[in-house]
Amino acid sequence: MAKSRDDPSKWARFYILDEKNRPIQVADRDEWSRWMAENDLVFRRTLLEQSGGMVTTRFRGVSEAAPKETPLFITRVTGLDASGNDSYGALTLEVALEQHEEIVQKLLRDLTGR
């Protein structure tokens, strides 16, 4: 029988962040939904004025139910040409913020030719 994606609780695990911004799994989808609606999920946003691009790092809060580690923090590059719009995952906020800064610095170097 094929897996139904109609019920996210069957194919996903839900997470919120503790007071130190560490993901903790929650079993109650309503608790997760409430927490996600009441909290700012964006940790860093950088506008690249010269290009109109943006780099955003946010908490995703949901992962696949598979036994692998799914990144809960996502850094997205948007507003650039199609080849420059990418997403990068990280398991912790610290890694995601480091990644954010590295991406911003690389894009700035690419834009300025330095």
N, CA, C and O of each residue as an XYZ file, in Angstrom:
456
protein
N       0.840     -1.179      0.000
C       0.000      0.000      0.000
C       0.891      1.252      0.000
O       1.870      1.316      0.744
N       0.561      2.219     -0.813
C       1.350      3.450     -0.927
C       1.110      4.336      0.293
O       0.029      4.348      0.882
N       2.145      5.066      0.642
C       2.038      6.004      1.757
C       1.194      7.200      1.350
O       1.415      7.776      0.284
N       0.256      7.574      2.158
C      -0.556      8.750      1.870
C       0.110      9.979      2.470
O       0.500      9.984      3.638
N       0.235     11.022      1.654
C       0.823     12.266      2.145
C      -0.272     13.214      2.617
O       0.006     14.373      2.927
N      -1.523     12.733      2.676
C      -2.625     13.574      3.116
C      -2.549     13.876      4.607
O      -3.013     14.929      5.045
N      -1.983     12.989      5.379
C      -1.882     13.168      6.820
C      -0.417     13.335      7.201
O       0.311     12.348      7.306
N       0.033     14.609      7.414
C       1.446     14.854      7.706
C       1.967     14.104      8.920
O       3.157     13.798      8.980
N       1.116     13.800      9.883
C       1.601     13.104     11.079
C       2.096     11.698     10.737
O       2.846     11.108     11.515
N       1.694     11.156      9.595
C       2.133      9.832      9.181
C       3.510      9.864      8.520
O       4.205      8.848      8.495
N       3.913     11.020      7.984
C       5.176     11.082      7.250
C       6.123     12.150      7.774
O       7.158     12.413      7.161
N       5.783     12.773      8.904
C       6.622     13.865      9.396
C       6.780     13.820     10.908
O       5.960     13.254     11.630
N       7.876     14.444     11.362
C       8.097     14.690     12.781
C       8.062     16.201     12.968
O       8.529     16.945     12.106
N       7.516     16.655     14.083
C       7.329     18.082     14.330
C       8.229     18.549     15.465
O       8.403     17.853     16.466
N       8.800     19.739     15.294
C       9.736     20.297     16.272
C       9.394     21.737     16.583
O       8.890     22.474     15.736
N       9.682     22.124     17.823
C       9.666     23.519     18.238
C      11.058     23.800     18.806
O      11.885     22.893     18.901
N      11.314     25.033     19.176
C      12.618     25.373     19.734
C      12.499     25.639     21.228
O      11.522     26.224     21.695
N      13.516     25.196     21.972
C      13.538     25.504     23.402
C      14.081     26.924     23.588
O      14.318     27.636     22.612
N      14.275     27.327     24.835
C      14.715     28.703     25.129
C      16.121     29.009     24.613
O      16.511     30.174     24.536
N      16.877     27.980     24.264
C      18.223     28.179     23.693
C      18.234     27.913     22.190
O      19.292     27.710     21.594
N      17.053     27.916     21.587
C      16.885     27.709     20.147
C      17.383     26.353     19.669
O      17.909     26.220     18.565
N      17.206     25.346     20.525
C      17.518     23.968     20.146
C      16.209     23.257     19.817
O      15.239     23.375     20.567
N      16.169     22.520     18.704
C      14.938     21.807     18.345
C      14.596     20.704     19.342
O      15.461     19.943     19.775
N      13.327     20.638     19.690
C      12.822     19.528     20.499
C      11.568     18.983     19.809
O      10.702     19.744     19.378
N      11.490     17.686     19.715
C      10.366     17.059     19.033
C       9.118     17.115     19.909
O       9.185     16.925     21.123
N       7.975     17.380     19.266
C       6.687     17.368     19.962
C       5.763     16.387     19.246
O       5.799     16.261     18.022
N       4.946     15.705     20.018
C       4.041     14.717     19.440
C       2.709     15.330     19.033
O       2.016     14.803     18.163
N       2.356     16.438     19.661
C       1.054     17.059     19.446
C       1.143     18.075     18.303
O       1.777     19.121     18.440
N       0.510     17.759     17.187
C       0.554     18.651     16.018
C      -0.090     20.005     16.315
O       0.355     21.023     15.783
N      -1.125     20.038     17.151
C      -1.764     21.312     17.502
C      -0.801     22.197     18.278
O      -0.735     23.403     18.042
N      -0.054     21.602     19.206
C       0.953     22.361     19.960
C       1.993     22.932     18.992
O       2.382     24.094     19.105
N       2.436     22.110     18.046
C       3.408     22.544     17.042
C       2.852     23.693     16.202
O       3.533     24.697     15.989
N       1.627     23.546     15.730
C       1.001     24.591     14.901
C       0.889     25.903     15.656
O       1.174     26.971     15.113
N       0.475     25.819     16.906
C       0.347     27.014     17.751
C       1.702     27.682     17.925
O       1.829     28.895     17.759
N       2.719     26.882     18.261
C       4.057     27.425     18.484
C       4.587     28.085     17.217
O       5.153     29.176     17.275
N       4.408     27.430     16.076
C       4.895     27.970     14.802
C       4.211     29.301     14.480
O       4.849     30.215     13.957
N       2.928     29.411     14.786
C       2.188     30.642     14.491
C       2.574     31.789     15.430
O       2.499     32.957     15.046
N       2.982     31.463     16.643
C       3.251     32.487     17.653
C       4.704     32.940     17.714
O       5.017     33.868     18.459
N       5.603     32.315     16.954
C       7.021     32.629     17.045
C       7.572     33.092     15.710
O       7.110     32.669     14.651
N       8.573     33.974     15.775
C       9.255     34.436     14.576
C      10.224     33.340     14.165
O      11.129     32.989     14.922
N      10.040     32.810     12.989
C      10.835     31.677     12.537
C      12.071     32.102     11.753
O      12.925     31.269     11.450
N      12.178     33.398     11.419
C      13.327     33.900     10.663
C      14.396     34.369     11.645
O      14.133     35.201     12.513
N      15.596     33.832     11.500
C      16.703     34.201     12.382
C      17.627     35.236     11.763
O      18.233     36.037     12.475
N      17.736     35.223     10.452
C      18.570     36.230      9.799
C      18.069     36.415      8.381
O      17.729     35.457      7.687
N      18.033     37.687      7.965
C      17.645     38.022      6.598
C      18.608     39.097      6.120
O      18.782     40.121      6.779
N      19.229     38.862      4.979
C      20.177     39.817      4.423
C      19.738     40.174      3.014
O      19.632     39.308      2.147
N      19.482     41.470      2.791
C      19.128     41.963      1.470
C      20.411     42.363      0.753
O      21.210     43.139      1.277
N      20.598     41.829     -0.439
C      21.745     42.189     -1.268
C      21.262     43.281     -2.220
O      20.807     42.996     -3.328
N      21.366     44.537     -1.772
C      20.769     45.656     -2.494
C      21.234     45.754     -3.938
O      20.444     46.073     -4.827
N      22.496     45.484     -4.173
C      23.058     45.614     -5.511
C      22.378     44.687     -6.521
O      22.220     45.043     -7.689
N      21.983     43.512     -6.072
C      21.398     42.529     -6.988
C      19.897     42.345     -6.792
O      19.228     41.773     -7.652
N      19.362     42.824     -5.671
C      17.958     42.578     -5.361
C      17.722     41.203     -4.765
O      16.581     40.817     -4.511
N      18.800     40.464     -4.540
C      18.673     39.133     -3.953
C      18.516     39.206     -2.446
O      18.768     40.242     -1.830
N      18.099     38.103     -1.867
C      17.936     38.032     -0.428
C      18.378     36.659      0.066
O      18.155     35.644     -0.595
N      19.008     36.646      1.241
C      19.392     35.408      1.902
C      18.620     35.363      3.216
O      18.725     36.280      4.031
N      17.852     34.312      3.423
C      17.018     34.184      4.612
C      17.292     32.852      5.286
O      17.296     31.807      4.635
N      17.524     32.892      6.602
C      17.708     31.679      7.387
C      16.557     31.581      8.373
O      16.298     32.506      9.143
N      15.868     30.439      8.337
C      14.680     30.268      9.178
C      14.614     28.851      9.730
O      15.289     27.936      9.257
N      13.772     28.709     10.749
C      13.491     27.402     11.346
C      12.338     26.770     10.581
O      11.297     27.395     10.380
N      12.527     25.554     10.167
C      11.540     24.829      9.371
C      10.520     24.101     10.239
O       9.327     24.129      9.937
N      10.963     23.455     11.303
C      10.065     22.853     12.270
C       9.447     21.521     11.933
O       8.680     20.979     12.729
N       9.760     20.978     10.769
C       9.180     19.690     10.396
C      10.241     18.909      9.618
O      11.018     19.472      8.847
N      10.244     17.607      9.846
C      11.180     16.753      9.119
C      10.459     15.484      8.695
O       9.378     15.159      9.187
N      11.080     14.793      7.783
C      10.525     13.514      7.349
C      10.570     12.528      8.513
O      11.406     12.646      9.409
N       9.684     11.579      8.490
C       9.653     10.576      9.554
C      10.740      9.524      9.376
O      10.944      8.680     10.249
N      11.433      9.576      8.251
C      12.510      8.613      7.996
C      13.554      8.703      9.106
O      13.677      9.742      9.755
N      14.296      7.640      9.325
C      15.247      7.630     10.440
C      16.511      8.457     10.196
O      17.472      8.338     10.955
N      16.529      9.277      9.172
C      17.699     10.111      8.909
C      17.506     11.492      9.531
O      16.392     11.886      9.875
N      18.600     12.206      9.664
C      18.542     13.560     10.204
C      18.161     14.522      9.081
O      18.915     14.690      8.122
N      17.011     15.141      9.197
C      16.558     16.116      8.215
C      16.880     17.508      8.742
O      16.597     17.802      9.903
N      17.459     18.363      7.923
C      17.774     19.727      8.380
C      16.511     20.467      8.821
O      15.516     20.505      8.098
N      16.568     21.047     10.002
C      15.427     21.800     10.525
C      15.590     23.305     10.322
O      14.648     24.071     10.525
N      16.787     23.724      9.922
C      17.039     25.127      9.622
C      17.390     25.227      8.149
O      18.199     24.449      7.644
N      16.784     26.179      7.460
C      16.976     26.318      6.021
C      17.447     27.732      5.721
O      16.896     28.707      6.233
N      18.480     27.830      4.879
C      18.929     29.119      4.357
C      18.595     29.128      2.876
O      19.012     28.248      2.123
N      17.830     30.147      2.468
C      17.403     30.248      1.069
C      17.957     31.513      0.451
O      17.988     32.576      1.071
N      18.392     31.369     -0.786
C      18.810     32.498     -1.598
C      17.709     32.717     -2.621
O      17.366     31.798     -3.365
N      17.147     33.926     -2.672
C      16.078     34.236     -3.619
C      16.367     35.568     -4.300
O      17.196     36.355     -3.843
N      15.669     35.798     -5.394
C      15.759     37.078     -6.081
C      16.917     37.198     -7.047
O      17.100     38.249     -7.660
N      17.697     36.151     -7.196
C      18.785     36.145     -8.164
C      18.306     35.408     -9.410
O      17.173     34.928     -9.446
N      19.147     35.313    -10.422
C      18.729     34.543    -11.589
C      18.481     33.096    -11.157
O      18.905     32.681    -10.078
N      17.812     32.359    -11.982
C      17.379     31.001    -11.624
C      18.514     30.114    -11.129
O      18.297     29.262    -10.268
N      19.706     30.298    -11.652
C      20.811     29.443    -11.225
C      21.327     29.814     -9.837
O      22.051     29.031     -9.223
N      20.966     30.995     -9.332
C      21.459     31.433     -8.030
C      20.484     31.257     -6.894
O      20.829     31.526     -5.744
N      19.267     30.810     -7.184
C      18.252     30.627     -6.146
C      18.363     29.221     -5.590
O      17.880     28.264     -6.194
N      19.006     29.101     -4.430
C      19.270     27.794     -3.842
C      18.815     27.744     -2.394
O      18.563     28.776     -1.772
N      18.714     26.523     -1.860
C      18.401     26.291     -0.451
C      19.480     25.410      0.149
O      20.003     24.509     -0.506
N      19.808     25.688      1.419
C      20.835     24.937      2.137
C      20.279     24.578      3.503
O      19.709     25.430      4.185
N      20.438     23.335      3.906
C      19.920     22.882      5.186
C      21.015     22.756      6.229
O      22.185     22.552      5.906
N      20.608     22.883      7.504
C      21.523     22.706      8.631
C      20.754     22.071      9.783
O      19.549     22.277      9.933
N      21.467     21.301     10.587
C      20.828     20.620     11.714
C      20.714     21.502     12.950
O      19.853     21.271     13.798
N      21.586     22.526     13.060
C      21.547     23.407     14.237
C      21.500     24.868     13.796
O      21.878     25.199     12.672
N      21.037     25.730     14.684
C      20.993     27.154     14.389
C      22.396     27.711     14.190
O      22.617     28.535     13.303
N      23.347     27.267     15.010
C      24.715     27.779     14.901
C      25.289     27.513     13.515
O      25.873     28.405     12.899
N      25.125     26.298     13.029
C      25.625     25.943     11.698
C      24.876     26.745     10.632
O      25.483     27.214      9.669
N      23.570     26.903     10.799
C      22.770     27.646      9.825
C      23.224     29.106      9.737
O      23.304     29.661      8.641
N      23.522     29.735     10.885
C      23.953     31.130     10.869
C      25.346     31.276     10.265
O      25.612     32.245      9.554
N      26.231     30.331     10.540
C      27.559     30.342      9.901
C      27.411     30.192      8.390
O      28.050     30.902      7.613
N      26.571     29.269      7.999
C      26.305     29.030      6.586
C      25.734     30.280      5.926
O      26.122     30.631      4.811
N      24.812     30.953      6.615
C      24.203     32.184      6.110
C      25.292     33.208      5.795
O      25.315     33.790      4.711
N      26.188     33.417      6.751
C      27.246     34.403      6.575
C      28.180     34.018      5.429
O      28.578     34.880      4.646
N      28.527     32.759      5.323
C      29.392     32.299      4.230
C      28.729     32.527      2.874
O      29.388     32.953      1.926
N      27.448     32.251      2.779
C      26.710     32.450      1.524
C      26.667     33.923      1.169
O      26.909     34.290      0.019
N      26.361     34.779      2.146
C      26.312     36.217      1.900
C      27.672     36.716      1.414
O      27.745     37.463      0.438
N      28.743     36.312      2.085
C      30.080     36.764      1.691
C      30.431     36.285      0.279
O      31.012     37.042     -0.498
N      30.091     35.058     -0.057
C      30.368     34.542     -1.396
C      29.586     35.323     -2.441
O      30.135     35.687     -3.482
N      28.308     35.586     -2.176
C      27.492     36.335     -3.135
C      28.027     37.750     -3.312
O      28.064     38.268     -4.428
N      28.442     38.376     -2.209
C      29.007     39.730     -2.308
C      30.292     39.728     -3.133
O      30.515     40.626     -3.945
N      31.138     38.716     -2.921
C      32.360     38.608     -3.741
C      32.013     38.425     -5.203
O      32.621     39.053     -6.069
N      31.038     37.569     -5.489
C      30.613     37.327     -6.872
C      30.066     38.600     -7.502
O      30.335     38.881     -8.670
N      29.299     39.374     -6.735
C      28.687     40.592     -7.258
C      29.719     41.698     -7.507
O      29.591     42.468     -8.459
N      30.728     41.772     -6.659
C      31.708     42.845     -6.785
C      32.935     42.406     -7.582
O      33.780     43.232     -7.929
N      33.034     41.115     -7.872
C      34.172     40.613     -8.625
C      35.465     40.580     -7.832
O      36.548     40.554     -8.416
N      35.365     40.580     -6.503
C      36.559     40.545     -5.638
C      36.690     39.211     -4.946
O      37.632     39.003     -4.181
